[in-house]
Structures are given as structure tokens and as C-alpha cells.
Amino acid sequence: MKTSPSWLEAVLFDEKGLIPAIAQDAHTGTILMVAWMNADALQETVATGRAVYWSRSRNRLWRKGEESGHVQQVHETRLDCDGDVILLKVTQQGGIACHTGRESCFFRRLDDTSGETAWSAVDPVLKDPDLIYK
């Protein structure tokens, strides 16, 4: 039987055994993405220094960059004051965190143009996703 490290006891996972995880660029402070982790993903991330998440759509561990090559090297792992959100300070290999080929998943901004409020894509595509995911 595998035992959990004592530091893991401070982490408050939800009823599905998950906790939101924010990936932030360690150098610029840019929020790159938000994903989910379970206890195994968090422990592997801490053990390897590489971001590992829980993919709800695949229902399995997702090692960031396993398909794209855009690995996240973790420099620091933080837990918020309530114990229910993880912050990973990372170096994003290749400069692309989003499956759309952008630096960040947060590339849409809510704008009010001529009295109409709408989402606008404000960050460029750095690489065509069809070239990333073959």
C-alpha cells in the first residue's frame, strides 16, 4: 500500500479528488493555464519537477507536453490560504501553453466596442495547432 507524504494532508481536494492548479510563468508572472490535479498528479509533479495534471476528458494523468513537446518545468509549488488551489510557477518549454498555439489559454478579452460587449482574441497564435498535434 502506497502512503501519502505528510505535506499532502494540507491539500483539500474536492469530492471528485481534484484541486484546481494554476500554471504561471515563473519569470513574467503571466497566467498560462488552469487545469486539475489529483493526488497522484501533484505527487508526480513534486517528485519530477515536471507539471502533471489530471485530464477530465481523458480520465487519466496528463503529463503536460506529452503530445506537443511543450513541457512545463516546475520551479515552485504553492498552496493557497484555504488549501484548495495549487499554484505552479513554471518555465513553459517552447513558449506555448495553450492547445490553440498561444502562449496562454487566457487570450480572449471582454471588450465593449461601439456599445456591444464581446470577447476578442487579443494574443497571437505562435504556432498552428495542426503543426503541434499530429
Secondary structure, DSSP 8 states (H G I E B T S, - for coil): -----GGGGG----TTS-EEEEEEETTT--EEEEEEE-HHHHHHHHHHSB-EEEETTTTEEEETTTTTS--EEEEEEEE-TTS--EEEEEEEGGG--STTSSS-S--EEEEEETTEEEEEE-S--SS-HHHH--
